[in-house]
Amino acid sequence: MPTRLGLGLPQNRQYDLGRDVPDVARAAERTGYDSLWVYERALFPEPATQGLYGIEGLPWPDNYRGVADPLVTLTLAASATERVRLGSSVLVAPLHVPFQLAKQLATLDAASGGRVLAGLGTGWSLDEYAASSVRPFEERGQVLDELIEVCRAVWGPDPVAYDGRLTKINPSVVGPKPARPIPILLAASSKKAKRRLVDHADGWLPVGMGGPAALAAQWKELQDLAAERGRTEPIQTVLRANARYLPQGYDGTDRQPFHGGVDQIVEDLVAHTEVGFDEILVDLQHTLRDAQELKDVAAEVYEKARAAGV
């Protein structure tokens, strides 16, 4: 079975959201992509109080200025498509009120006919937490734990009841229900986060940094942990490939994965497919000028990837 391919939707400030999101979504579905994806950046601090990913001195990329809301973006894509799955890689879960997020995801899944993939993470930006989190940054793991439990409760049979630290649901009818159980995927890298994934989630959302060998080692570690903790259900895997498209290609020896021309991006797709991921999400939007270029490059990547056996 070929690896499924997904495409990142246009959320960055060079795009016209109301026009370009449905346009790109329809084009991606026609091309053959299996899924469409969003990411979340709540704000762009100036000056930044911390570096990218919390690494001191590492600047935030300019494409993080003005990122469109992920759930609004997915809703636009859902209304323009019929087949593709609709995923988040990732929603920064502790920036959302658990009950409200659970109901929003259920509504989107019901409206789209059961196509939502709920990709969640804890984030790293202190500025985002200061602006919109439901609890302090230090409690992000506890918030994610409760949010997963609330989602399972809200998406389950009525009456829904839950008594948690943040959320109190007296026995209630809560609808609409999702069209089917929504898969929850986590961006887990630490040991504690991987235990949460193995015990409470359906899948893993790694990022394509460091190359196939490093990712294969992480995947093996996660599988070993699942065996150790007695998990029998398979773990779904969706790799995020943050592509940096360069029309002329990249001729340096220090090329990062998924950076360069279409042939180089496809070469990396082939290499990462061998790790055994179920799906690879290619996010091409960041360095492209407009929706037309995004559609053109996405179509070329898809066609050449399939021709290469991906």
N, C-alpha and C positions, 0 to 999 in steps of 0.2 A: 504494500500500500504506500503510495507516495506521501511524503511529508506535506501536511497542510500549510498553506501560505496565507498570511494575513498582511494587511496594509494599514499603516497609521493614517488617520484622518487629518485633514488640514485644520489645525487649531491655532496656528501662529499668526502674528499680526499682519503678515503680507497677504492673507487670504480674506475674501469676502465671505463670511460664515454662512449667511443665509442662502447665498447662491452656490458657493464652492463646495460646501460639505455634501449637500445632496448630489451635486454634479459628480464629484469624485467618487462618492459611494456607489452611484449607479454605474459609473464606468468600471470601477473595480469589480463589481459583481458580474458585469458583462465579460470582462477579461478572464474571469475564472477564480479570482481570489476567494478564499474560504471564509475570511473574517475581516472585520474592520475594528480598529482599536483607537483608544484615546489614552491620554496621560493627564496628570493633574499637577499644575503649578498655580498656587493661589495668588502669588504676588511676586514682584521683583524689587527687593529692597535697595534703596540708594541713599547712603552707601550701605553695602552689605555688612552685617554684623558678624558674619562667618563666611568661610569659603564654601564652594560647591561641595555637596555631600558632607559638609562639616569639616572639610580639609582646609587648614589654614593656608591662606594665600592663593587658593585655586579659584579663579574668577567664575562667576556665573555666566553661562553663554547668553549671547544677546537674544537668541530665540526664546528665552524664558520671559521676555517682556510681553505682557498682554496675552497669555495663553487662555483660550476660551474654556468655559466651564465644560467639564467632561460629559456630564449627564445630558446637558442641553445638546451638545454635539452628537452624542449617540442617538438622541431622540430624532434629530434632523436626519441622520443616516437611516434610522429604522423606518421612517416614513417614506423613504425613497427606494427601499430595497425589499426583497422578498425572501431571499435565501441565506445570505451571509450571516454569520454569527457576529455578535456585537460585544466587544470586550473592553475591559479597562486594564491598563498596565502602566501605572496602577492608580486607583483611588487612594489618597492618603486618608485612611479610615478615621483616625482620631480628629480630623478636621470636620467631621460630620456627626450630627446627632444620630445615635444608632437607630432609633425607631423610624425616624424620617427617612434615613438612607435605605433601610430595609423595605419600606413601603414604596419608595421611588423605584428601586430595582425591581420589585415585584410588578409594579405597574408597567414599567418598560418591557418586562418579559412577557406579560400578558398581551400588551399591545402589539408586540413584534412576533407573536406566535412561538414563544419559547426559544429565543435566540441569544439571551444574555449570558455572558461570562463575567462573574464578579471578581476582578483581580484587585486585591487589597494589599496595602503596605502601611508601615508606620511613619514613613517620611524621615526627614533629617533637618528641616529648616526651622530654626528657632523663631525666625520672623513670622513664618506661616502659623506656628503654634501660638505666638503672641496675639496674632490678629483673629484667629478663628477656631482654636481648638476647644474641645469640651472639657479637657483636663490638662494639667501641666505636661510639658514634654517628658518629664521623668516617668510619667504614668502611661506612656503611649502603648506599651505592651498590654497592660491591664484593660485599656480602652478597646484595643483590637479584640482581645479575648471576649469581652462582653458584647461587642458589636456582632461577632460571629454567632454567639448564642442568641442574640435578639433576632438576627436574620433568620436563623433556623426556626425560631418560635413563630415569627410573623408569617413566614412562608408556609408554615404547617397548618394543621387543621384547627378550626375554631371550636370552642372558644380559646383564644390566645391569652396566656397568662405568663408573666415574667416578673421576678423580683430580684433586681440587681442593684449594683451600686449607683449606676447612672440612670437606669431605666426601671420604671415601675408600671407594669401593664396589668390592670385589673382584668379579670376574665371578660373578653371582648371579642366581637366579630371584627376581623380586620381584613379588608379586601381592597382591591382585587388580589387574588392569589396568582402566583406565577404559573405559567402554562405547564411547567415541569420543574422539578427541583433544580434551582440555579446552582451551577458549580461555583464553588469558592476556591480561588487560586491565590496563593500568597507569594510575595517576593521575599523569601526567607534566605538569609545568609548566615546569621549567627546560629550557634548550637541551640539556644533556647527557641529561636524562631523556627528552626527546622523541626524541633519537637512539637511545636504548636501545629505546624503543617501536617506532620505525620498523624497526629492525634485528632485533628479537628477540621482539616481542609481536604479539598479534592485534587488540588494540583499545585504546581510550582511554576513561578515566573522568573527564571534567571535572566540576566542581562549579558549580551554577547561581548563582554570585555575580557581580555586576557587570553583569548584563543581557545580552540577546541579542546586541547589537552587539559587545561585548567577546569573547564566546564565539565568534562568527562569525569574528572576526579571529584568534583562537587556532587555530580549526579550519583556516582558510586557511593559516596558518603551518605547521601540522603536515602538511597535504597538500602544500605546496610542498617541505617537507623530505623527504617520502616520494618525491616525483618526483626531487629532487636526488640522493637516495641509491639510486635505481633500484628502488624497491619497486613491484611490480605488483599485489600482493594488496590488496584493499580493507581499510581500517581500520574495525573495528566501533566504534560510539560509543554509550555509555550515559551520559546526563547524570544526575547526582545533584541532585535538587531537595530541599533541606532546608526543608521547609514548617514554618511556624509558624501553626497554625490559630487564628483568633479568631472565635468564633461571630457576633459583631456586625460583623465586617469591620474594615477599617483605613481611617480617613478622613484620615490625614495625608498631606502631600505628599512625605514622605521614606520611603514604603513600600519595603521591600526585596523583591526577587523571591520569590514564593511565600509571602509573609506576608499574612494576612488571612482573609476568609471564603472559602467554596467558590468563589463566582463569581470572586473575585480570583485565587485559585490557578489556576483553569481559564483565566482570561485570560492568565496568565503561561505556562501550558502551551502555549496556542495560539501565543504570540509565540516561544517557544523552539523549537517544532516547525519553524518556518520556517527555522531555522538548518540543518536537515537531519539531526538526530540520528536514529539508528536506534531508540533507546529512551530513555525518560525514567523514572527511578526517583523516585517520590514518597515521601519519608519523613515521615509525619504523626505519628509516635508521641510526639514529645517533649512537646507541650503538651496532650495528651488525658488524661482521667482514668483510663480503663480500656479493656479490650478491646472492650466493646460500643460505646463511643463511637468507637473506632478503626475498627471494622467499618462503622459507620453513615456516618462521614465519608468513609472510603475508597470506599464504594459510591456515594455522592453525587458525589464527585470523578470517579470513573470514568464514570458515566452522563452527567454534564454535559460531560466532556471529549470523549467519543465523539459526543455530540450537536453539539458545536462543531466537529467535523471532525478532532479529534486522532486 
